[in-house]
Amino acid sequence: MSPCFDEGRCRCNNITADCSSNNGSLTYVPRLPIDVQVFNFSSNNLSHIPDGFFSNVSQVWLLDLCQNGLTSLSPRAFQELQNLTTLFLNGNSLIYKALTPVFHIRSLTNLQILCNNLSPMDLETFSNNSLGALTLLNVSLNNIGSLYMKSLEPLKGLRYFIAQQNKLYNLTSSACLLGQAAASFTIAVIIIVLVVFIISIVFFRYRWHLRLVMYEWFHHRSSQEQLRHFTNDVFVSYSEEDRKWVMQELLPVVEGEWNLRACVHERDFIPGKHIVDNIADCVQDSRKILMVFSPDYARSEWCQFELKYCQCCVMDRDEVLVLVLLHETESRDMTSAMFAVMKTTTYIEWASTVDAANSFWGRLSLALDCVISS
């Protein structure tokens, strides 16, 4: 691009020309390169723009006329600017009637008219306009006061209307620029998003409850367990962190001394079978369910699923649940299901001292007495 021909009052850079702040000494558009597309002619104390004023910059798409003290515009002031999409008229003294030439710029999409003398907006403000492409209109910091929103209806493409700090005391008709149908659609979308968000939270919070319900729905079984043969004497539900105690303390007594058939997940679950089906089948095929509660049990999602499923079995089979408290667990660390079981079921607490351990095994044998004696 060629340099500005009037370098004393204008500065050019690529497709931009800046002829601003000349203190009234520049009352016309000087000769500029023909490919100027962004033109700044602000702060030049220009009260009126005559016809053909912008003939030297006909390719401009952004025009800045801020802070000029403009009060009037000739009818064909912008006639040469066929590509103009963005116009800044901030900080002038224009009224609506003076803006008539602006309202006939067909290519305009962004119009900024802040800090002028715009009066209350009546129903005729934008009638007979050619602003079909306009999407943004900013009339902030004026003295509009009364605003007839229906006056914006002729602006068919308008998406954003800004009228801040206008001391508005009267808003008539609907203030929604997108139209009633668009507003209804927007509200519907917001409601749908909120509903989906809430449902997602509920599903996540109660995902194990729902999984259990779904399993029961699709895998309903007969409640006649007492009349059929059980494969296992006791199903042991425990967390992976408590595996050492189960393998070294519990199973040697239950299986070695009492000769019971215990079922533990890491040894007796069938490989390749879905874990949910393994849990359900092993629980259903066991006479007793022994749960080893601990803080780690509360943190295990699969343990919580086993607990939920076992609670369902307890409803159909009396005295099937045996509860062992391996490590003391604070109420705040328990899940709601664990807390409910602890409140309604007498539990056996483990301790490693000789007397306490003897008491533990004695109480556990009583709990499993019907299994041992069979």
N, C-alpha and C positions, 0 to 999 in steps of 0.2 A: 504494500500500500504506500502511496506517496505521502510525504509529510504535509502538515497543514500549511496552507498558503499564507495564513495570517497567524504566524507563530507567536506574535506578541500577545494575542488575546485568546488563542485556541491552542489546545494541546491534543495531538493525535497519537493513537497507539493501535495498530492493527485495524480493527473495524470500529474503533471507538473514537469519538471526537468530544472534547470537553471545552466548551466555550462559556463556562460559568464564571460568576463573580467578577464582572467587569465594571461594576459601579456606574451603570448607566451609559457607559461609553459605547456599548455595542447594541444598536437598535435594529439590526438586521442579521441574517445568517450569512456569514462571509463565505467566500469560495472555499469549498472543502473537497477532499477526494470523493469520487462518485460512489465508492463502495462503503461509505459510512453506514453502519447499521444501529449503533447505539450513540445517541446524541444527548449531551447534557447542556442545556441552555438555561440553567437556574441562576437565581440571584443576579439578574441584570436590570432590575427596575423597569420592567417592560409592562406597561399598563394595558396595552392593546396589541392583538396579533392581527395584521391585515391579511387579505387574500394573497395567496401565492408566497407566503412568508417562508415556507420550507421547500421551495422548488430546488434548492441546491443539495438537499439531502433526501431525495425521494425514496431511497432504499431503507430508511430507518424503520426498525420494528420496536425500539424502545426510545421513548422521548421523555426527558425530565424538564419540566417547566416550573419547578417549585420556587417559592420565595421571589416571585417577580412582581408582586403587587398587581396582578392581572385583574381587570374589572370587566373586560369585554373581549369577544372573539368575533372576527368577521365570518359571515356564513360559509365561505370557502377557505377558511384558514388552514384546514388539514386535507384539502382536496388532493394534493400530490402524494400524501402518505398512504398509499394503497396497502402497504405491508404492516402498518402500525398495529401492534397487539397490546403494548403496555404503555400507559400514559400516566405520568405523575403531575398532578396539579396542586400539590399541597402548599399551604401557606400563601394563598392568594386571596382575592376579595371577590370571588365569583358567586353569583346567585344562579338558581336553576335555569332561568331564562337565558342567561349568558352562555349556558352550556349546550345550547341547541346544536351548534356545529359538532360538538363532541358526540352527541347522541346519534349522529348519522355516520359514524366511522364503523363500517360493517365488519372490519377485521379485528376490532378491539375485543380483548379477552380479560384484561386486567386494568381497572380504572381506580385510581387513588385520588380522592378529593378531600383530604383532611385539612382542617383549619382554614375554612373559607367562610362565606356568609350565607350558607345554605339555610333557607327558611323551612318551616314545617312542611313535611312531604304530603302533598294532597294526591287525590286520585288521578290527576292529569299529569303528574310529574314526568312519567316516562311513556306517555302515550305518543303515538306516531314516531317511535324511535326505530333505528336500524341496528340495535345492539343485540342481534340474535346470537352472536358468538360469545357475548360477555359471560364470564363465569365468576368473577370476583369484583365486588363493588365495596369500597371503603369510604364512608362518609363520616368518620369519627371526628371528634373535636370541632363540631359546628354548633349551631343553635337550632337544631331541628325541632326539638320539643315534642311536637305531635307527629306521629308516624302512622300513615295508612299503609299497612302491609299489602293491601290489594293493589297499590300503585306499582308494586314490583312484578305483578303478574305478566305485564307485557315483555319482561325480560325472561324469555322462555328457557335460556340456557344457564341462568344464574344458579350457582351452587353455594356461594359464600357471600353473605351480606354482613358487613361490620359497621356498627353505629355506636361505638363506645363514647362515653363522656359527652353526651348530647343533652343531658338533663331531660330525658324523655319523661313526660307526665301522662301521655295518652298513646296507648298502642291499640289500634283498632284492627279487627279481623285476626286471623291466625298469624303467628309470627314464624311459622315454619315455611322456609323457602322452597323446600323440596316438593311441596304439594301434599295434599291429604293422603293420597295413595302411597307416596314415598315415605311419608312420616309413619304411616301404619306399618309399612313393611319394615322400616328401621326398628320400630318398637317390637314387632314380632320377632325379628332376628335377635334382638337383645334378650327378650324373654326366653327364647329357645336356647341361647347360649348359657344363660343363667341356670335354666332347668338341667341342661346337659352337665354343667359344672357341678351342680348340687348332687345329681344322680351319681356322677363319677366319684364324688367324695364319699357318698353313702356306700357305694359298691366297694370302694377301697377299704373303708372302715370296717365293713361287715363282710368282707370277701370270703372268709372262712365259714361264716354262718350260711351264706348263700350257697357256697360250694357243697356244704353238708346237706342243705335242703334239696339241692338239685340231685345229689347222689341218691338221697332217699326217694325222691320222686321217680327216678329212672331205674332204681335198683331195689324196689320194694320187696321185702322178704316177709315170710310168715313169722308170726310171733309165737310159734309153738316150740321154742328152743328146748323147753324142759322135756319134751317127748322124744327128742332125737339124740343121736350120738354126737359127743363133742370130741374133736381131734386133739385139742390142747386142754390142759387143766387150768393154766393161767397165762394170760397175755400181759406182758410187762411193757409199760409205756414209760420211756425215760428219754432224757436229752443226751446228745452225744458226749457232752462234758461230764456226765455222770456214769459213763460206760464202765470205768474202772471199778466203781463200787458194785455195779450190777454183776459184772463178770467175776470179780474176786470175792465178794461177800455174799450177794444174794443167791446167785445160781448154784454155787456149791452146796448150799443148805437146801434150797427148794428142790433141785434136781438130784443132788448127791445123797442127802440124808432123808429127805421126805419122798424121794422117788416120784416126783411130779413131772409132768410134761409141760415145760415152760416154752412160751413163744416170744422171741425177741426179733426185732426187725432186721438187724444186720445178719442174722444167721438163718432165719426161717422164712423171710419174704422170698417169693418165687422170682427169680431173675427174669427180666423181660416183661413182667406183668406191671400194669400201671400201679403206682404207689397207692393211689386211693383205693383201688380194688384189693390190693394186698392188706391194707389196714382194715377195710370192712370185712373181708373174709376171715382174717385172723381173729378179730374181735368177736365175730359171730360164732366162730368155731371154738371159742374158749369159755370154760365154765366160769372163771373168775377173771377180773381185770384189775391188775395191780399197777397203780400209778405212782411214780417216784417224783414227788414235787420238790422243786428247788428254784432258785433265781434263774438258772439256765433253762429250766423247763418253761418258765414264763416267757422267756425271750425266743423260744423256738416256735416257729409258725406251724411246723408239722406236729409238734407235741400238742399245740392248741387245737389243731384239727382232730387229732386222736381223742382229746378230751371232749370236744363237742360231740363227736360220734359216739363215744362211750356214754355220755350223758343220755343220749337217745336210747341206748340199750338198757340203761338202768330203769327207764320208765316202764319197760316191758318185763324186766327180770329183777326180782327182789334180791337184795343183799349180794349183788354181783360185784360191786365196786369195793376194792381194798385200797386205802390211801396211805402212802408212806411219805413222811416229811423228812427228806434226807438232810437238807440244810434249812435253817430258819430263814423265812422269807417275809420281808416287811409287807404290810397290806398295800402300800403304795406301789410296790413292785409287782404285785399280782395282777393278772388279767381278771376281768369281771367273772369269767367262767370259773377260774381257780378259786376266787374269793367265795363264790356261791357254794362250791363243793366243800370248801373248808368249813363253811358255816353250817352245813347240813349233814356232814359225814364225819363220824369219829375217826380220827387219823392216828397212825402209829409213828412216833418220832424216833429217829435213829440217833444213837450216841455210841461212841467207840469204847467207853469204859466197860469193864467186864460185867458188872452188875446191870448196867443200862442195856448192854447188848443182849444179855440173857433175858431181860424183861422184854426187849424188842422181839426176840425170836419166839418167846412164849406167846405174846399177843398176836404175832403174825400167824403162828400155827393155829390159834383159835379162830382167826379170821378165815383161814383156809381149811378148817376142820372138816367141813363137808366134802371137800375135794380129797383131802388126805385119807379120810375114812373110806371113800369109795374106791 
